[in-house]
Amino acid sequence: MNTIITFGLSRRAHSRALRDVTRRTRSYKLSLVFFVLLPAAMIGYAVLSGKQMGTFVLDNLVFLLLGPLLVFVGFPLTYSTQVARIHKNNAVLKNPQTFELTPDHLSMRGPLHNSDLKWDAVYRVVETRDNFLFFISKYAAHFIPKETLRPDEVVALRERLVELLPGRVDLRLGPNAAKHAAA
């Protein structure tokens, strides 16, 4: 039995997918440590060592603010800008996308494109809050936005992926999984 999913790709969904893929990279995790945890550790050190907080914060204001701003504002703005540029002149993305999961391969097609991947080419599949990511390498993935699926389709897709790719599927299961599927 084949599973067929057709959806229109919004800029918002595309941006979320880019975010989800990027968050799984080592460089993103290192940037979190450097730009977020290090400033937090600096503040913790200042508090524990009894430093004058007003002076400490003013002396280190650039580092304490710019790092977290880069991670929590700059990165999302970059994703959004990049996706806007991709969508601006890409006729493929302006048309509905169809993903077909067969026993042998993943087929992705639309009016202007057609691509088939044997399941051996799929490194792993990860379900996030917003997407199903089909990784073809550690840093590149095709995706199905969950916002385009009904809750019963999310459940069916999870079951199908586990069946087709045993041991290579990371699903978002737990007490909030049904709530996220309905959201």
Backbone as CSV, one residue per row, in Angstrom:
resi,resn,N_x,N_y,N_z,CA_x,CA_y,CA_z,C_x,C_y,C_z
1,MET,0.837,-1.186,0.000,0.000,0.000,0.000,0.879,1.244,0.000
2,ASN,0.587,2.173,-0.861,1.324,3.423,-0.939,0.631,4.499,-0.109
3,THR,1.430,5.349,0.489,0.914,6.498,1.221,1.190,7.732,0.381
4,ILE,0.159,8.504,0.066,0.305,9.687,-0.780,-0.121,10.918,0.012
5,ILE,0.767,11.911,0.033,0.506,13.163,0.749,0.766,14.313,-0.214
6,THR,-0.222,15.161,-0.422,-0.084,16.333,-1.291,-0.317,17.582,-0.453
7,PHE,0.555,18.562,-0.646,0.450,19.786,0.155,1.032,20.971,-0.598
8,GLY,0.546,22.146,-0.264,1.138,23.392,-0.720,2.182,23.815,0.307
9,LEU,3.309,24.271,-0.154,4.404,24.621,0.748,4.404,26.116,1.028
10,SER,4.126,26.476,2.271,4.150,27.884,2.657,5.568,28.279,3.058
11,ARG,5.832,29.574,3.015,7.133,30.074,3.465,7.342,29.770,4.940
12,ARG,6.282,29.891,5.699,6.371,29.621,7.144,6.784,28.177,7.404
13,ALA,6.137,27.232,6.727,6.464,25.817,6.908,7.893,25.532,6.446
14,HIS,8.288,26.143,5.345,9.639,25.946,4.818,10.673,26.492,5.806
15,SER,10.396,27.657,6.372,11.302,28.257,7.353,11.425,27.378,8.596
16,ARG,10.319,26.818,9.040,10.352,25.926,10.201,11.171,24.668,9.906
17,ALA,11.043,24.151,8.700,11.820,22.964,8.335,13.317,23.286,8.310
18,LEU,13.668,24.432,7.750,15.071,24.849,7.736,15.596,24.975,9.165
19,ARG,14.782,25.569,10.033,15.145,25.689,11.453,15.351,24.311,12.071
20,ASP,14.420,23.390,11.822,14.502,22.060,12.410,15.746,21.297,11.953
21,VAL,16.091,21.430,10.682,17.301,20.763,10.176,18.539,21.398,10.802
22,THR,18.581,22.722,10.830,19.744,23.434,11.367,19.955,23.116,12.841
23,ARG,18.902,23.004,13.599,19.026,22.731,15.035,19.642,21.377,15.341
24,ARG,19.725,20.520,14.361,20.324,19.205,14.572,21.797,19.154,14.182
25,THR,22.366,20.285,13.809,23.769,20.318,13.418,24.668,20.619,14.613
26,ARG,25.890,20.156,14.529,26.860,20.403,15.587,27.161,21.897,15.709
27,SER,27.238,22.590,14.599,27.563,24.022,14.656,26.478,24.811,15.388
28,TYR,25.215,24.442,15.213,24.144,25.128,15.933,24.262,24.868,17.432
29,LYS,24.522,23.629,17.789,24.651,23.286,19.205,25.841,24.013,19.838
30,LEU,26.929,24.119,19.105,28.087,24.864,19.619,27.761,26.356,19.754
31,SER,26.998,26.891,18.827,26.625,28.307,18.934,25.738,28.538,20.150
32,LEU,24.887,27.581,20.480,24.084,27.705,21.695,24.977,27.759,22.935
33,VAL,25.967,26.880,22.970,26.885,26.864,24.116,27.617,28.197,24.205
34,PHE,28.164,28.630,23.103,28.985,29.842,23.120,28.163,31.107,23.342
35,PHE,27.060,31.254,22.630,26.307,32.511,22.664,25.216,32.592,23.731
36,VAL,24.824,31.447,24.315,23.751,31.466,25.317,24.243,30.962,26.678
37,LEU,24.818,29.778,26.708,25.235,29.221,27.989,26.422,29.959,28.596
38,LEU,27.358,30.399,27.774,28.510,31.133,28.299,28.098,32.461,28.940
39,PRO,27.237,33.270,28.313,26.765,34.482,29.011,26.008,34.157,30.299
40,ALA,25.214,33.085,30.289,24.502,32.697,31.509,25.492,32.285,32.595
41,ALA,26.540,31.570,32.214,27.572,31.173,33.179,28.310,32.400,33.715
42,MET,28.527,33.376,32.841,29.186,34.611,33.296,28.341,35.329,34.350
43,ILE,27.054,35.391,34.128,26.157,36.036,35.102,26.145,35.230,36.399
44,GLY,26.092,33.910,36.274,26.141,33.059,37.462,27.421,33.270,38.255
45,TYR,28.536,33.365,37.557,29.823,33.619,38.217,29.797,34.959,38.942
46,ALA,29.265,35.987,38.280,29.215,37.316,38.894,28.348,37.302,40.156
47,VAL,27.220,36.600,40.099,26.336,36.520,41.264,27.030,35.781,42.408
48,LEU,27.626,34.631,42.093,28.255,33.813,43.132,29.503,34.459,43.731
49,SER,30.211,35.252,42.933,31.444,35.872,43.441,31.180,37.228,44.083
50,GLY,29.928,37.657,44.124,29.575,38.894,44.801,29.956,40.162,44.045
51,LYS,30.103,40.062,42.757,30.439,41.243,41.949,29.268,42.222,41.958
52,GLN,29.573,43.463,41.750,28.545,44.499,41.608,27.848,44.246,40.271
53,MET,26.584,43.794,40.288,25.895,43.352,39.076,25.720,44.466,38.050
54,GLY,25.376,45.669,38.490,25.191,46.764,37.536,26.454,47.035,36.751
55,THR,27.562,47.104,37.433,28.850,47.348,36.768,29.219,46.174,35.874
56,PHE,29.034,44.956,36.380,29.382,43.761,35.607,28.584,43.700,34.305
57,VAL,27.279,43.924,34.418,26.422,43.864,33.229,26.804,44.945,32.232
58,LEU,27.031,46.173,32.699,27.422,47.249,31.787,28.770,46.982,31.131
59,ASP,29.714,46.440,31.879,31.037,46.132,31.327,30.981,45.032,30.269
60,ASN,30.001,44.133,30.385,29.907,42.976,29.477,28.617,42.981,28.657
61,LEU,27.979,44.128,28.549,26.669,44.233,27.916,26.645,43.676,26.488
62,VAL,27.651,44.018,25.713,27.659,43.572,24.315,27.643,42.052,24.248
63,PHE,28.515,41.408,25.002,28.589,39.945,24.950,27.336,39.310,25.556
64,LEU,26.847,39.875,26.649,25.684,39.293,27.325,24.403,39.403,26.498
65,LEU,24.285,40.449,25.679,23.070,40.641,24.880,23.181,40.148,23.445
66,LEU,24.298,40.429,22.792,24.392,40.116,21.365,24.383,38.617,21.077
67,GLY,25.002,37.824,21.930,25.002,36.376,21.705,23.599,35.803,21.698
68,PRO,22.846,35.995,22.799,21.471,35.480,22.797,20.594,36.102,21.699
69,LEU,20.790,37.391,21.415,20.021,38.016,20.323,20.318,37.356,18.988
70,LEU,21.581,37.027,18.756,21.955,36.352,17.514,21.232,35.015,17.395
71,VAL,21.251,34.230,18.468,20.651,32.896,18.429,19.128,32.958,18.337
72,PHE,18.502,33.826,19.129,17.043,33.806,19.232,16.327,34.773,18.296
73,VAL,17.050,35.726,17.716,16.446,36.660,16.764,17.152,36.570,15.409
74,GLY,18.464,36.619,15.423,19.234,36.624,14.183,19.081,35.364,13.360
75,PHE,19.216,34.200,14.008,19.074,32.947,13.263,17.681,32.810,12.648
76,PRO,16.596,32.995,13.418,15.260,32.889,12.793,15.045,33.898,11.667
77,LEU,15.575,35.101,11.822,15.456,36.096,10.765,16.216,35.648,9.512
78,THR,17.364,35.038,9.719,18.146,34.508,8.593,17.377,33.411,7.872
79,TYR,16.755,32.488,8.628,15.967,31.414,7.997,14.837,32.005,7.170
80,SER,14.144,32.968,7.745,13.009,33.582,7.069,13.439,34.305,5.790
81,THR,14.534,35.031,5.866,15.052,35.750,4.696,15.490,34.782,3.608
82,GLN,16.185,33.718,4.023,16.658,32.731,3.049,15.482,32.055,2.347
83,VAL,14.474,31.691,3.099,13.306,31.031,2.514,12.556,31.980,1.583
84,ALA,12.441,33.250,1.969,11.769,34.230,1.102,12.485,34.326,-0.239
85,ARG,13.802,34.337,-0.210,14.576,34.392,-1.464,14.399,33.129,-2.285
86,ILE,14.364,31.990,-1.633,14.178,30.719,-2.344,12.810,30.693,-3.029
87,HIS,11.789,31.155,-2.327,10.421,31.106,-2.873,10.169,32.170,-3.943
88,LYS,10.932,33.242,-3.907,10.671,34.364,-4.814,10.682,33.962,-6.285
89,ASN,11.660,33.206,-6.706,11.789,32.866,-8.124,11.768,31.366,-8.393
90,ASN,11.182,30.592,-7.498,11.198,29.149,-7.658,9.790,28.656,-7.997
91,ALA,9.561,28.396,-9.259,8.237,27.951,-9.716,7.866,26.584,-9.155
92,VAL,8.852,25.743,-8.870,8.574,24.417,-8.314,7.852,24.543,-6.981
93,LEU,8.277,25.487,-6.142,7.701,25.628,-4.806,6.341,26.306,-4.798
94,LYS,5.968,26.908,-5.907,4.668,27.591,-5.993,3.537,26.621,-6.319
95,ASN,3.892,25.396,-6.662,2.913,24.371,-7.015,2.805,23.340,-5.889
96,PRO,1.691,22.602,-5.843,1.553,21.559,-4.823,2.671,20.510,-4.943
97,GLN,3.090,20.022,-3.785,4.103,18.975,-3.704,3.400,17.676,-3.339
98,THR,3.819,16.582,-3.940,3.261,15.280,-3.609,4.392,14.355,-3.191
99,PHE,4.253,13.781,-2.001,5.181,12.768,-1.507,4.434,11.438,-1.532
100,GLU,5.054,10.440,-2.126,4.467,9.108,-2.143,5.459,8.140,-1.524
101,LEU,5.018,7.464,-0.485,5.845,6.484,0.199,5.425,5.103,-0.282
102,THR,6.321,4.433,-0.974,6.064,3.091,-1.478,6.972,2.120,-0.726
103,PRO,6.778,0.835,-0.883,7.674,-0.112,-0.218,9.136,0.029,-0.661
104,ASP,9.379,0.528,-1.870,10.733,0.611,-2.410,11.377,1.979,-2.323
105,HIS,10.560,3.045,-2.357,11.162,4.368,-2.470,10.235,5.483,-1.975
106,LEU,10.839,6.657,-1.877,10.112,7.895,-1.593,10.083,8.676,-2.895
107,SER,8.888,8.976,-3.359,8.723,9.742,-4.587,8.245,11.140,-4.218
108,MET,8.923,12.150,-4.758,8.537,13.545,-4.546,8.310,14.155,-5.908
109,ARG,7.111,14.719,-6.094,6.811,15.224,-7.430,5.855,16.401,-7.352
110,GLY,5.815,17.093,-8.449,4.918,18.208,-8.650,4.798,18.425,-10.133
111,PRO,4.080,19.459,-10.562,3.911,19.699,-11.990,5.232,19.954,-12.735
112,LEU,6.244,20.442,-12.028,7.496,20.796,-12.687,8.690,19.939,-12.273
113,HIS,8.465,18.943,-11.430,9.598,18.126,-10.984,9.144,16.722,-10.605
114,ASN,10.131,15.820,-10.564,9.908,14.439,-10.171,11.221,13.893,-9.640
115,SER,11.177,13.313,-8.445,12.380,12.762,-7.843,12.033,11.514,-7.066
116,ASP,12.804,10.466,-7.269,12.614,9.214,-6.536,13.873,8.892,-5.757
117,LEU,13.704,8.549,-4.491,14.821,8.125,-3.649,14.542,6.716,-3.147
118,LYS,15.460,5.819,-3.371,15.342,4.504,-2.750,15.453,4.709,-1.246
119,TRP,14.812,3.873,-0.465,14.837,4.037,0.982,16.255,3.943,1.541
120,ASP,17.147,3.240,0.855,18.542,3.172,1.304,19.218,4.538,1.272
121,ALA,18.692,5.462,0.475,19.270,6.811,0.385,18.817,7.706,1.535
122,VAL,17.824,7.270,2.283,17.319,8.065,3.408,18.097,7.665,4.655
123,TYR,18.866,8.612,5.151,19.738,8.418,6.307,18.911,8.113,7.556
124,ARG,17.896,8.925,7.800,16.951,8.725,8.895,15.771,9.666,8.706
125,VAL,14.704,9.390,9.434,13.525,10.253,9.436,13.318,10.718,10.868
126,VAL,13.132,12.030,11.036,12.931,12.616,12.359,11.623,13.395,12.341
127,GLU,10.798,13.134,13.345,9.582,13.915,13.517,9.878,15.023,14.524
128,THR,9.581,16.248,14.153,9.713,17.382,15.058,8.302,17.883,15.381
129,ARG,8.221,18.935,16.134,6.909,19.513,16.460,6.172,19.928,15.189
130,ASP,6.930,20.383,14.165,6.303,20.951,12.974,6.460,20.137,11.694
131,ASN,7.368,19.165,11.663,7.703,18.500,10.404,8.055,17.034,10.573
132,PHE,7.993,16.338,9.440,8.663,15.053,9.289,9.848,15.337,8.370
133,LEU,11.051,15.111,8.865,12.267,15.388,8.111,12.841,14.088,7.573
134,PHE,13.061,14.024,6.267,13.643,12.854,5.619,15.099,13.200,5.293
135,PHE,16.018,12.856,6.185,17.420,13.214,6.016,18.074,12.335,4.958
136,ILE,18.729,12.995,4.001,19.505,12.269,2.998,20.995,12.379,3.312
137,SER,21.329,13.204,4.296,22.660,13.303,4.882,22.472,13.920,6.256
138,LYS,23.554,14.132,6.982,23.422,14.739,8.308,22.882,16.158,8.237
139,TYR,23.063,16.843,7.102,22.755,18.264,7.006,21.725,18.628,5.946
140,ALA,21.117,17.657,5.298,20.136,17.948,4.248,18.939,17.019,4.391
141,ALA,17.744,17.594,4.235,16.534,16.788,4.407,15.402,17.297,3.524
142,HIS,14.583,16.377,3.062,13.290,16.700,2.466,12.301,16.687,3.626
143,PHE,11.157,17.309,3.481,10.255,17.397,4.624,8.791,17.440,4.220
144,ILE,7.978,16.998,5.174,6.522,17.117,5.069,6.078,17.944,6.269
145,PRO,5.493,19.123,6.027,5.003,19.935,7.141,3.791,19.278,7.805
146,LYS,3.829,19.158,9.115,2.711,18.533,9.826,1.448,19.380,9.774
147,GLU,1.597,20.691,9.566,0.415,21.556,9.504,-0.475,21.215,8.315
148,THR,0.056,20.477,7.348,-0.722,20.102,6.169,-1.435,18.765,6.350
149,LEU,-1.241,18.126,7.509,-1.812,16.808,7.768,-2.894,16.877,8.851
150,ARG,-3.918,16.051,8.688,-4.908,15.884,9.759,-4.284,14.991,10.838
151,PRO,-4.794,15.041,12.070,-4.234,14.201,13.139,-4.192,12.708,12.793
152,ASP,-5.243,12.192,12.127,-5.235,10.775,11.762,-4.171,10.477,10.702
153,GLU,-3.863,11.460,9.841,-2.815,11.275,8.838,-1.432,11.273,9.482
154,VAL,-1.257,12.070,10.539,0.014,12.068,11.271,0.255,10.685,11.866
155,VAL,-0.763,10.136,12.501,-0.652,8.808,13.112,-0.356,7.759,12.042
156,ALA,-1.073,7.805,10.938,-0.868,6.840,9.847,0.537,6.967,9.261
157,LEU,1.031,8.199,9.113,2.372,8.398,8.568,3.426,7.842,9.526
158,ARG,3.255,8.066,10.810,4.186,7.498,11.797,4.264,5.977,11.650
159,GLU,3.088,5.356,11.587,3.034,3.890,11.476,3.701,3.408,10.196
160,ARG,3.455,4.106,9.117,4.030,3.711,7.822,5.544,3.864,7.818
161,LEU,6.039,4.943,8.407,7.489,5.164,8.449,8.195,4.089,9.279
162,VAL,7.615,3.727,10.405,8.195,2.671,11.241,8.227,1.354,10.478
163,GLU,7.192,1.108,9.705,7.116,-0.114,8.894,8.182,-0.109,7.784
164,LEU,8.340,1.018,7.105,9.259,1.099,5.961,10.723,1.246,6.354
165,LEU,10.988,1.906,7.478,12.363,2.224,7.867,12.657,1.804,9.309
166,PRO,12.557,0.533,9.615,12.783,0.114,11.000,14.187,0.517,11.480
167,GLY,14.226,1.117,12.672,15.498,1.514,13.257,16.030,2.852,12.769
168,ARG,15.366,3.477,11.790,15.852,4.769,11.262,14.825,5.880,11.426
169,VAL,13.868,5.698,12.317,12.803,6.686,12.500,12.793,7.144,13.955
170,ASP,12.896,8.459,14.161,12.799,9.064,15.487,11.480,9.831,15.547
171,LEU,10.518,9.269,16.275,9.197,9.878,16.338,9.030,10.695,17.606
172,ARG,8.153,11.647,17.528,7.821,12.516,18.657,6.642,11.890,19.378
173,LEU,6.930,10.950,20.242,5.878,10.254,20.973,5.881,10.722,22.416
174,GLY,4.792,10.500,23.091,4.693,10.904,24.487,3.363,11.564,24.746
175,PRO,3.221,12.166,25.938,1.921,12.730,26.310,1.472,13.881,25.422
176,ASN,2.393,14.617,24.799,2.012,15.759,23.969,1.919,15.424,22.488
177,ALA,2.219,14.193,22.095,2.242,13.843,20.673,0.877,14.037,20.025
178,ALA,-0.179,13.608,20.679,-1.526,13.759,20.100,-1.898,15.224,20.020
179,LYS,-1.524,16.012,21.047,-1.830,17.444,21.031,-1.113,18.135,19.874
180,HIS,0.155,17.756,19.632,0.894,18.362,18.527,0.333,17.934,17.182
181,ALA,-0.143,16.706,17.116,-0.733,16.238,15.863,-1.999,17.015,15.549
182,ALA,-2.747,17.385,16.594,-3.995,18.114,16.381,-3.760,19.603,16.165
183,ALA,-2.616,20.093,16.586,-2.342,21.531,16.485,-2.019,21.950,15.077
